[in-house]
Amino acid sequence: MFGRFEGEKAVFSDFVSAFVRAGLVAGVVMTPALLLPSVAADTAQIVVVISLLSALLTFMEYFGRYPSIVEFRFAAPFNRLKFICLGTCVLVMSLILRGQTDPSDLSIFLTAVGEGLGHIVDFPFSPVRLVVLMLPYDASAQLIMDVRTAAGVAYMVSMTMIVSFMIMMWVFNWPMGRGKFNVWLNLPLFDPTRGGDIVERLRRDAGFNLVLGILAPFIIPTMIKAASDVMGVVSFENGQTMIWMMTAWAFLPASMFIRGLALMRVADLIEAKRKKVSARGDAKAFQKA
């Protein structure tokens, strides 16, 4: 009877946890539509559908006993850090753009901080400079300022995420700081039977993610500019388009970079475990001899 009660309590706890996560994800998706003025009815309906789908996928992933897509689900706070940075990026940019029509003390402060960050990181050959150069030649001064501010905020938030994860690894011994680490539960998309040494494959995937995470902020604006010359100019006049474009431009490469760091860390843990087991076996063999 007591064991059944504990099982029902665990299921209820998992349900509440998954439901809260789903609600938070839906809230982030709807944030620009809720805060920005003059959102079209069709756009609002599309946002609602996307937010519900995102919430459903999140709920199904976290309510299940074992993960199917989300990596490092049992290695907190890896995904929490990513979600907090994503939500911060979307919320700050939404408040800045809202402040242009409905100014408040908070929006004025965030605008000043964002403009400062944009000017700091807008130097020759920087990713932010490439984003600004991606705009059409006839772009207004206000649009250029808005894009520079949004790019500066997104880029600095992504850098903060990378630095925070490095601190988690090197100072708080992630992922071993919370106890044991199960490789297969935290890497559900990694196939250990595909062939080759696991450590080498993890390090190869880690190197690919690190390189792509470094180069993507430079490559993405160039690709968009090249595509605009062929398919037409990508418009940043719409506030929601600007927010999600700048968020994807900064957040996805940063996510790939910290994933590369995480995979490298896992490879090091596996190799250290192998050496420990090998040394223990050698010691036993020496004792028997």
ZADO-1210 file (C-alpha; in nm, 4 decimals, padded with zeros to 6 digits):
<atoms>
<atom x="00.0000" y="00.0000" z="00.0000" code="MET" pos="1"/>
<atom x="00.2760" y="00.2409" z="00.0914" code="PHE" pos="2"/>
<atom x="00.4662" y="00.1570" z="-00.2272" code="GLY" pos="3"/>
<atom x="00.1556" y="00.2223" z="-00.4380" code="ARG" pos="4"/>
<atom x="00.1085" y="00.5598" z="-00.2708" code="PHE" pos="5"/>
<atom x="00.4679" y="00.6513" z="-00.3399" code="GLU" pos="6"/>
<atom x="00.4261" y="00.5484" z="-00.7035" code="GLY" pos="7"/>
<atom x="00.1129" y="00.7620" z="-00.7460" code="GLU" pos="8"/>
<atom x="00.2908" y="01.0529" z="-00.5790" code="LYS" pos="9"/>
<atom x="00.5831" y="01.0204" z="-00.8199" code="ALA" pos="10"/>
<atom x="00.3475" y="01.0119" z="-01.1202" code="VAL" pos="11"/>
<atom x="00.1639" y="01.3217" z="-00.9960" code="PHE" pos="12"/>
<atom x="00.4939" y="01.5006" z="-00.9398" code="SER" pos="13"/>
<atom x="00.6088" y="01.4133" z="-01.2910" code="ASP" pos="14"/>
<atom x="00.2770" y="01.5353" z="-01.4312" code="PHE" pos="15"/>
<atom x="00.2995" y="01.8701" z="-01.2512" code="VAL" pos="16"/>
<atom x="00.6631" y="01.9149" z="-01.3513" code="SER" pos="17"/>
<atom x="00.5912" y="01.8380" z="-01.7172" code="ALA" pos="18"/>
<atom x="00.2821" y="02.0636" z="-01.7152" code="PHE" pos="19"/>
<atom x="00.4764" y="02.3577" z="-01.5697" code="VAL" pos="20"/>
<atom x="00.7550" y="02.3140" z="-01.8240" code="ARG" pos="21"/>
<atom x="00.5024" y="02.2986" z="-02.1068" code="ALA" pos="22"/>
<atom x="00.3370" y="02.6181" z="-01.9820" code="GLY" pos="23"/>
<atom x="00.6705" y="02.7991" z="-01.9627" code="LEU" pos="24"/>
<atom x="00.7615" y="02.6958" z="-02.3168" code="VAL" pos="25"/>
<atom x="00.4232" y="02.8117" z="-02.4462" code="ALA" pos="26"/>
<atom x="00.4684" y="03.1406" z="-02.2608" code="GLY" pos="27"/>
<atom x="00.8043" y="03.2069" z="-02.4257" code="VAL" pos="28"/>
<atom x="00.6612" y="03.1336" z="-02.7709" code="VAL" pos="29"/>
<atom x="00.3691" y="03.3727" z="-02.7122" code="MET" pos="30"/>
<atom x="00.5736" y="03.6489" z="-02.5455" code="THR" pos="31"/>
<atom x="00.6384" y="03.8621" z="-02.8576" code="PRO" pos="32"/>
<atom x="00.2755" y="03.8348" z="-02.9705" code="ALA" pos="33"/>
<atom x="00.1531" y="03.9312" z="-02.6236" code="LEU" pos="34"/>
<atom x="00.3854" y="04.2267" z="-02.5719" code="LEU" pos="35"/>
<atom x="00.4155" y="04.3788" z="-02.9175" code="LEU" pos="36"/>
<atom x="00.1352" y="04.6092" z="-03.0296" code="PRO" pos="37"/>
<atom x="-00.0617" y="04.5734" z="-03.3538" code="SER" pos="38"/>
<atom x="-00.0314" y="04.1988" z="-03.3953" code="VAL" pos="39"/>
<atom x="-00.2466" y="04.0753" z="-03.6838" code="ALA" pos="40"/>
<atom x="-00.5250" y="03.8299" z="-03.6065" code="ALA" pos="41"/>
<atom x="-00.3841" y="03.5669" z="-03.8447" code="ASP" pos="42"/>
<atom x="-00.0412" y="03.5989" z="-03.6864" code="THR" pos="43"/>
<atom x="-00.1879" y="03.5620" z="-03.3383" code="ALA" pos="44"/>
<atom x="-00.3684" y="03.2420" z="-03.4404" code="GLN" pos="45"/>
<atom x="-00.0499" y="03.0942" z="-03.5867" code="ILE" pos="46"/>
<atom x="00.1410" y="03.1815" z="-03.2691" code="VAL" pos="47"/>
<atom x="-00.1244" y="03.0131" z="-03.0544" code="VAL" pos="48"/>
<atom x="-00.1042" y="02.6948" z="-03.2621" code="VAL" pos="49"/>
<atom x="00.2755" y="02.6889" z="-03.2481" code="ILE" pos="50"/>
<atom x="00.2767" y="02.7528" z="-02.8734" code="SER" pos="51"/>
<atom x="00.0278" y="02.4699" z="-02.8132" code="LEU" pos="52"/>
<atom x="00.2313" y="02.2284" z="-03.0252" code="LEU" pos="53"/>
<atom x="00.5494" y="02.3294" z="-02.8439" code="SER" pos="54"/>
<atom x="00.3799" y="02.2824" z="-02.5082" code="ALA" pos="55"/>
<atom x="00.2443" y="01.9411" z="-02.6105" code="LEU" pos="56"/>
<atom x="00.5839" y="01.8183" z="-02.7265" code="LEU" pos="57"/>
<atom x="00.7459" y="01.9452" z="-02.4083" code="THR" pos="58"/>
<atom x="00.4839" y="01.7799" z="-02.1892" code="PHE" pos="59"/>
<atom x="00.5160" y="01.4460" z="-02.3685" code="MET" pos="60"/>
<atom x="00.8947" y="01.4566" z="-02.3449" code="GLU" pos="61"/>
<atom x="00.9134" y="01.5378" z="-01.9733" code="TYR" pos="62"/>
<atom x="00.6186" y="01.3266" z="-01.8604" code="PHE" pos="63"/>
<atom x="00.7726" y="01.0155" z="-02.0127" code="GLY" pos="64"/>
<atom x="00.9950" y="00.8001" z="-01.7980" code="ARG" pos="65"/>
<atom x="01.2745" y="00.8018" z="-02.0541" code="TYR" pos="66"/>
<atom x="01.3728" y="01.0862" z="-02.2880" code="PRO" pos="67"/>
<atom x="01.3315" y="01.0545" z="-02.6641" code="SER" pos="68"/>
<atom x="01.4634" y="01.3830" z="-02.8029" code="ILE" pos="69"/>
<atom x="01.5867" y="01.6167" z="-02.5292" code="VAL" pos="70"/>
<atom x="01.9520" y="01.5622" z="-02.4454" code="GLU" pos="71"/>
<atom x="02.0952" y="01.5920" z="-02.0927" code="PHE" pos="72"/>
<atom x="01.7474" y="01.5801" z="-01.9432" code="ARG" pos="73"/>
<atom x="01.8816" y="01.4221" z="-01.6237" code="PHE" pos="74"/>
<atom x="02.1892" y="01.6461" z="-01.6095" code="ALA" pos="75"/>
<atom x="02.0477" y="01.9666" z="-01.4653" code="ALA" pos="76"/>
<atom x="02.0843" y="02.2561" z="-01.5081" code="PRO" pos="77"/>
<atom x="02.1947" y="02.2141" z="-01.8728" code="PHE" pos="78"/>
<atom x="01.8498" y="02.2573" z="-02.0307" code="ASN" pos="79"/>
<atom x="01.7369" y="02.5041" z="-01.7659" code="ARG" pos="80"/>
<atom x="02.0272" y="02.7317" z="-01.8531" code="LEU" pos="81"/>
<atom x="01.9352" y="02.7170" z="-02.2222" code="LYS" pos="82"/>
<atom x="01.5691" y="02.7897" z="-02.1507" code="PHE" pos="83"/>
<atom x="01.6453" y="03.0809" z="-01.9174" code="ILE" pos="84"/>
<atom x="01.8756" y="03.2415" z="-02.1724" code="CYS" pos="85"/>
<atom x="01.6256" y="03.1867" z="-02.4546" code="LEU" pos="86"/>
<atom x="01.3423" y="03.3335" z="-02.2505" code="GLY" pos="87"/>
<atom x="01.5554" y="03.6276" z="-02.1405" code="THR" pos="88"/>
<atom x="01.6538" y="03.7037" z="-02.4978" code="CYS" pos="89"/>
<atom x="01.2955" y="03.6954" z="-02.6266" code="VAL" pos="90"/>
<atom x="01.1544" y="03.8916" z="-02.3312" code="LEU" pos="91"/>
<atom x="01.4161" y="04.1686" z="-02.3387" code="VAL" pos="92"/>
<atom x="01.3835" y="04.2263" z="-02.7126" code="MET" pos="93"/>
<atom x="01.0026" y="04.2234" z="-02.6867" code="SER" pos="94"/>
<atom x="01.0091" y="04.4848" z="-02.4103" code="LEU" pos="95"/>
<atom x="01.2528" y="04.7023" z="-02.6072" code="ILE" pos="96"/>
<atom x="01.0328" y="04.7008" z="-02.9175" code="LEU" pos="97"/>
<atom x="00.7191" y="04.7559" z="-02.7092" code="ARG" pos="98"/>
<atom x="00.8857" y="05.0580" z="-02.5531" code="GLY" pos="99"/>
<atom x="00.8861" y="05.2345" z="-02.8884" code="GLN" pos="100"/>
<atom x="00.5071" y="05.2750" z="-02.8715" code="THR" pos="101"/>
<atom x="00.4327" y="05.2198" z="-02.5003" code="ASP" pos="102"/>
<atom x="00.7415" y="05.3388" z="-02.3130" code="PRO" pos="103"/>
<atom x="00.7959" y="05.2537" z="-01.9491" code="SER" pos="104"/>
<atom x="01.0839" y="05.2897" z="-01.7080" code="ASP" pos="105"/>
<atom x="01.1813" y="04.9276" z="-01.7666" code="LEU" pos="106"/>
<atom x="01.1674" y="04.9535" z="-02.1460" code="SER" pos="107"/>
<atom x="01.3679" y="05.2764" z="-02.1437" code="ILE" pos="108"/>
<atom x="01.6345" y="05.1160" z="-01.9261" code="PHE" pos="109"/>
<atom x="01.6507" y="04.8022" z="-02.1400" code="LEU" pos="110"/>
<atom x="01.6678" y="05.0105" z="-02.4564" code="THR" pos="111"/>
<atom x="01.9629" y="05.2079" z="-02.3208" code="ALA" pos="112"/>
<atom x="02.1409" y="04.8881" z="-02.2166" code="VAL" pos="113"/>
<atom x="02.0635" y="04.7191" z="-02.5492" code="GLY" pos="114"/>
<atom x="02.1870" y="05.0134" z="-02.7551" code="GLU" pos="115"/>
<atom x="02.5049" y="05.0216" z="-02.5504" code="GLY" pos="116"/>
<atom x="02.5639" y="04.6503" z="-02.6006" code="LEU" pos="117"/>
<atom x="02.4912" y="04.6847" z="-02.9709" code="GLY" pos="118"/>
<atom x="02.7522" y="04.9579" z="-03.0138" code="HIS" pos="119"/>
<atom x="03.0091" y="04.7671" z="-02.8061" code="ILE" pos="120"/>
<atom x="02.9936" y="04.4494" z="-03.0162" code="VAL" pos="121"/>
<atom x="02.9402" y="04.6289" z="-03.3480" code="ASP" pos="122"/>
<atom x="03.3029" y="04.6478" z="-03.4558" code="PHE" pos="123"/>
<atom x="03.4565" y="04.5528" z="-03.7929" code="PRO" pos="124"/>
<atom x="03.4228" y="04.1829" z="-03.8849" code="PHE" pos="125"/>
<atom x="03.2118" y="04.1071" z="-03.5762" code="SER" pos="126"/>
<atom x="02.8954" y="03.8943" z="-03.6120" code="PRO" pos="127"/>
<atom x="02.6804" y="04.1941" z="-03.5173" code="VAL" pos="128"/>
<atom x="02.8418" y="04.4053" z="-03.7904" code="ARG" pos="129"/>
<atom x="02.7606" y="04.1300" z="-04.0409" code="LEU" pos="130"/>
<atom x="02.3974" y="04.1327" z="-03.9240" code="VAL" pos="131"/>
<atom x="02.3777" y="04.5089" z="-03.9754" code="VAL" pos="132"/>
<atom x="02.5365" y="04.4793" z="-04.3211" code="LEU" pos="133"/>
<atom x="02.2734" y="04.2171" z="-04.4046" code="MET" pos="134"/>
<atom x="02.0079" y="04.4902" z="-04.4128" code="LEU" pos="135"/>
<atom x="01.9119" y="04.6471" z="-04.7481" code="PRO" pos="136"/>
<atom x="02.0875" y="04.9640" z="-04.8552" code="TYR" pos="137"/>
<atom x="01.7721" y="05.1723" z="-04.8223" code="ASP" pos="138"/>
<atom x="01.7026" y="05.0638" z="-04.4618" code="ALA" pos="139"/>
<atom x="01.6057" y="05.3473" z="-04.2312" code="SER" pos="140"/>
<atom x="01.8287" y="05.4659" z="-03.9495" code="ALA" pos="141"/>
<atom x="01.5686" y="05.3488" z="-03.6948" code="GLN" pos="142"/>
<atom x="01.5608" y="04.9982" z="-03.8427" code="LEU" pos="143"/>
<atom x="01.9394" y="04.9772" z="-03.8376" code="ILE" pos="144"/>
<atom x="01.9406" y="05.0876" z="-03.4747" code="MET" pos="145"/>
<atom x="01.6708" y="04.8346" z="-03.3832" code="ASP" pos="146"/>
<atom x="01.8531" y="04.5469" z="-03.5532" code="VAL" pos="147"/>
<atom x="02.1861" y="04.6452" z="-03.3960" code="ARG" pos="148"/>
<atom x="02.0234" y="04.6624" z="-03.0519" code="THR" pos="149"/>
<atom x="01.8471" y="04.3271" z="-03.0943" code="ALA" pos="150"/>
<atom x="02.1635" y="04.1633" z="-03.2266" code="ALA" pos="151"/>
<atom x="02.3691" y="04.3056" z="-02.9416" code="GLY" pos="152"/>
<atom x="02.1237" y="04.1798" z="-02.6788" code="VAL" pos="153"/>
<atom x="02.0964" y="03.8343" z="-02.8374" code="ALA" pos="154"/>
<atom x="02.4712" y="03.7971" z="-02.8820" code="TYR" pos="155"/>
<atom x="02.5566" y="03.9025" z="-02.5278" code="MET" pos="156"/>
<atom x="02.2909" y="03.6716" z="-02.3807" code="VAL" pos="157"/>
<atom x="02.4342" y="03.3834" z="-02.5837" code="SER" pos="158"/>
<atom x="02.7854" y="03.4642" z="-02.4626" code="MET" pos="159"/>
<atom x="02.6544" y="03.4729" z="-02.1057" code="THR" pos="160"/>
<atom x="02.5059" y="03.1259" z="-02.1582" code="MET" pos="161"/>
<atom x="02.8396" y="02.9892" z="-02.2810" code="ILE" pos="162"/>
<atom x="03.0360" y="03.1411" z="-01.9923" code="VAL" pos="163"/>
<atom x="02.7786" y="03.0181" z="-01.7400" code="SER" pos="164"/>
<atom x="02.8033" y="02.6645" z="-01.8740" code="PHE" pos="165"/>
<atom x="03.1827" y="02.6736" z="-01.8562" code="MET" pos="166"/>
<atom x="03.1539" y="02.7756" z="-01.4907" code="ILE" pos="167"/>
<atom x="02.9119" y="02.4874" z="-01.4345" code="MET" pos="168"/>
<atom x="03.1644" y="02.2431" z="-01.5786" code="MET" pos="169"/>
<atom x="03.4862" y="02.3655" z="-01.4249" code="TRP" pos="170"/>
<atom x="03.3708" y="02.5077" z="-01.0921" code="VAL" pos="171"/>
<atom x="03.0669" y="02.2910" z="-01.0054" code="PHE" pos="172"/>
<atom x="03.1952" y="01.9740" z="-01.1759" code="ASN" pos="173"/>
<atom x="02.9014" y="01.9307" z="-01.4148" code="TRP" pos="174"/>
<atom x="02.7570" y="01.6729" z="-01.4676" code="PRO" pos="175"/>
<atom x="02.9028" y="01.4822" z="-01.1707" code="MET" pos="176"/>
<atom x="02.8199" y="01.7500" z="-00.9159" code="GLY" pos="177"/>
<atom x="02.4746" y="01.5968" z="-00.8629" code="ARG" pos="178"/>
<atom x="02.5902" y="01.2362" z="-00.8433" code="GLY" pos="179"/>
<atom x="02.5985" y="00.9631" z="-01.1055" code="LYS" pos="180"/>
<atom x="02.5645" y="01.0402" z="-01.4762" code="PHE" pos="181"/>
<atom x="02.3939" y="00.7969" z="-01.7146" code="ASN" pos="182"/>
<atom x="02.5290" y="00.8477" z="-02.0657" code="VAL" pos="183"/>
<atom x="02.2523" y="00.6644" z="-02.2509" code="TRP" pos="184"/>
<atom x="01.9637" y="00.8383" z="-02.0729" code="LEU" pos="185"/>
<atom x="02.1165" y="01.1806" z="-02.1304" code="ASN" pos="186"/>
<atom x="02.2079" y="01.1156" z="-02.4941" code="LEU" pos="187"/>
<atom x="01.8946" y="00.9461" z="-02.6341" code="PRO" pos="188"/>
<atom x="01.9851" y="01.0279" z="-02.9953" code="LEU" pos="189"/>
<atom x="02.3365" y="00.8837" z="-02.9683" code="PHE" pos="190"/>
<atom x="02.3570" y="00.5318" z="-03.1125" code="ASP" pos="191"/>
<atom x="02.6304" y="00.3320" z="-02.9350" code="PRO" pos="192"/>
<atom x="02.6008" y="00.0431" z="-03.1832" code="THR" pos="193"/>
<atom x="02.6734" y="00.2442" z="-03.4962" code="ARG" pos="194"/>
<atom x="03.0380" y="00.1388" z="-03.4929" code="GLY" pos="195"/>
<atom x="03.3682" y="00.2864" z="-03.3886" code="GLY" pos="196"/>
<atom x="03.4996" y="00.3801" z="-03.0491" code="ASP" pos="197"/>
<atom x="03.2439" y="00.5724" z="-02.8437" code="ILE" pos="198"/>
<atom x="03.4977" y="00.8187" z="-02.7046" code="VAL" pos="199"/>
<atom x="03.6323" y="00.9019" z="-03.0497" code="GLU" pos="200"/>
<atom x="03.2822" y="00.9484" z="-03.1888" code="ARG" pos="201"/>
<atom x="03.1818" y="01.1742" z="-02.9009" code="LEU" pos="202"/>
<atom x="03.4920" y="01.3861" z="-02.9479" code="ARG" pos="203"/>
<atom x="03.4372" y="01.4039" z="-03.3220" code="ARG" pos="204"/>
<atom x="03.0765" y="01.5177" z="-03.2703" code="ASP" pos="205"/>
<atom x="03.1951" y="01.7600" z="-03.0033" code="ALA" pos="206"/>
<atom x="03.4522" y="01.9128" z="-03.2369" code="GLY" pos="207"/>
<atom x="03.1920" y="01.9495" z="-03.5116" code="PHE" pos="208"/>
<atom x="02.9515" y="02.1292" z="-03.2761" code="ASN" pos="209"/>
<atom x="03.2254" y="02.3561" z="-03.1411" code="LEU" pos="210"/>
<atom x="03.3437" y="02.4603" z="-03.4863" code="VAL" pos="211"/>
<atom x="02.9895" y="02.5111" z="-03.6152" code="LEU" pos="212"/>
<atom x="02.8958" y="02.7058" z="-03.3021" code="GLY" pos="213"/>
<atom x="03.1872" y="02.9437" z="-03.3604" code="ILE" pos="214"/>
<atom x="03.1343" y="02.9897" z="-03.7345" code="LEU" pos="215"/>
<atom x="02.7528" y="02.9955" z="-03.7529" code="ALA" pos="216"/>
<atom x="02.7093" y="03.3587" z="-03.6308" code="PRO" pos="217"/>
<atom x="02.9327" y="03.4651" z="-03.9196" code="PHE" pos="218"/>
<atom x="02.7902" y="03.2252" z="-04.1793" code="ILE" pos="219"/>
<atom x="02.4175" y="03.2813" z="-04.1171" code="ILE" pos="220"/>
<atom x="02.4121" y="03.6562" z="-04.2062" code="PRO" pos="221"/>
<atom x="02.6179" y="03.5853" z="-04.5175" code="THR" pos="222"/>
<atom x="02.3783" y="03.3098" z="-04.6272" code="MET" pos="223"/>
<atom x="02.0734" y="03.5297" z="-04.5632" code="ILE" pos="224"/>
<atom x="02.2314" y="03.8137" z="-04.7598" code="LYS" pos="225"/>
<atom x="02.3102" y="03.5808" z="-05.0504" code="ALA" pos="226"/>
<atom x="01.9580" y="03.4367" z="-05.0432" code="ALA" pos="227"/>
<atom x="01.8095" y="03.7865" z="-05.0349" code="SER" pos="228"/>
<atom x="01.9894" y="03.8756" z="-05.3572" code="ASP" pos="229"/>
<atom x="01.8210" y="03.5800" z="-05.5267" code="VAL" pos="230"/>
<atom x="01.4853" y="03.5341" z="-05.3516" code="MET" pos="231"/>
<atom x="01.4184" y="03.8842" z="-05.2229" code="GLY" pos="232"/>
<atom x="01.5084" y="04.0885" z="-04.9173" code="VAL" pos="233"/>
<atom x="01.4224" y="03.9474" z="-04.5754" code="VAL" pos="234"/>
<atom x="01.2139" y="04.2105" z="-04.4003" code="SER" pos="235"/>
<atom x="01.2922" y="04.3049" z="-04.0406" code="PHE" pos="236"/>
<atom x="01.0135" y="04.5611" z="-04.0256" code="GLU" pos="237"/>
<atom x="00.7928" y="04.3148" z="-03.8407" code="ASN" pos="238"/>
<atom x="00.8866" y="04.3034" z="-03.4737" code="GLY" pos="239"/>
<atom x="00.8201" y="03.9328" z="-03.4280" code="GLN" pos="240"/>
<atom x="01.0306" y="03.8466" z="-03.7323" code="THR" pos="241"/>
<atom x="01.3185" y="04.0499" z="-03.5952" code="MET" pos="242"/>
<atom x="01.2956" y="03.8927" z="-03.2494" code="ILE" pos="243"/>
<atom x="01.2903" y="03.5324" z="-03.3700" code="TRP" pos="244"/>
<atom x="01.5533" y="03.5881" z="-03.6397" code="MET" pos="245"/>
<atom x="01.7971" y="03.7467" z="-03.3947" code="MET" pos="246"/>
<atom x="01.7207" y="03.4853" z="-03.1311" code="THR" pos="247"/>
<atom x="01.7840" y="03.1987" z="-03.3727" code="ALA" pos="248"/>
<atom x="02.0994" y="03.3674" z="-03.5071" code="TRP" pos="249"/>
<atom x="02.2554" y="03.3948" z="-03.1601" code="ALA" pos="250"/>
<atom x="02.0958" y="03.1125" z="-02.9610" code="PHE" pos="251"/>
<atom x="02.1361" y="02.8175" z="-03.2000" code="LEU" pos="252"/>
<atom x="02.5143" y="02.8581" z="-03.2453" code="PRO" pos="253"/>
<atom x="02.5594" y="02.9076" z="-02.8699" code="ALA" pos="254"/>
<atom x="02.3528" y="02.5918" z="-02.8061" code="SER" pos="255"/>
<atom x="02.5733" y="02.3977" z="-03.0482" code="MET" pos="256"/>
<atom x="02.8842" y="02.5293" z="-02.8757" code="PHE" pos="257"/>
<atom x="02.7791" y="02.4257" z="-02.5255" code="ILE" pos="258"/>
<atom x="02.6608" y="02.0907" z="-02.6661" code="ARG" pos="259"/>
<atom x="03.0107" y="02.0423" z="-02.8011" code="GLY" pos="260"/>
<atom x="03.1562" y="02.1228" z="-02.4603" code="LEU" pos="261"/>
<atom x="02.9121" y="01.8795" z="-02.2967" code="ALA" pos="262"/>
<atom x="02.9967" y="01.5973" z="-02.5375" code="LEU" pos="263"/>
<atom x="03.3676" y="01.6566" z="-02.4806" code="MET" pos="264"/>
<atom x="03.3066" y="01.6370" z="-02.1075" code="ARG" pos="265"/>
<atom x="03.1165" y="01.3091" z="-02.1437" code="VAL" pos="266"/>
<atom x="03.3972" y="01.1650" z="-02.3570" code="ALA" pos="267"/>
<atom x="03.6506" y="01.2590" z="-02.0880" code="ASP" pos="268"/>
<atom x="03.4344" y="01.0943" z="-01.8194" code="LEU" pos="269"/>
<atom x="03.4076" y="00.7710" z="-02.0187" code="ILE" pos="270"/>
<atom x="03.7807" y="00.7650" z="-02.0818" code="GLU" pos="271"/>
<atom x="03.8561" y="00.8288" z="-01.7136" code="ALA" pos="272"/>
<atom x="03.6173" y="00.5476" z="-01.6178" code="LYS" pos="273"/>
<atom x="03.7928" y="00.3132" z="-01.8586" code="ARG" pos="274"/>
<atom x="04.1327" y="00.3957" z="-01.7148" code="LYS" pos="275"/>
<atom x="04.0030" y="00.3430" z="-01.3631" code="LYS" pos="276"/>
<atom x="03.8573" y="00.0029" z="-01.4497" code="VAL" pos="277"/>
<atom x="04.1736" y="-00.0957" z="-01.6360" code="SER" pos="278"/>
<atom x="04.3941" y="00.0078" z="-01.3439" code="ALA" pos="279"/>
<atom x="04.1732" y="-00.1888" z="-01.1034" code="ARG" pos="280"/>
<atom x="04.1993" y="-00.4956" z="-01.3254" code="GLY" pos="281"/>
<atom x="04.5771" y="-00.4635" z="-01.3497" code="ASP" pos="282"/>
<atom x="04.6003" y="-00.4345" z="-00.9711" code="ALA" pos="283"/>
<atom x="04.3937" y="-00.7509" z="-00.9226" code="LYS" pos="284"/>
<atom x="04.6066" y="-00.9368" z="-01.1754" code="ALA" pos="285"/>
<atom x="04.9234" y="-00.8232" z="-01.0001" code="PHE" pos="286"/>
<atom x="04.7871" y="-00.9388" z="-00.6620" code="GLN" pos="287"/>
<atom x="04.7038" y="-01.2826" z="-00.8030" code="LYS" pos="288"/>
<atom x="05.0491" y="-01.3126" z="-00.9559" code="ALA" pos="289"/>
</atoms>
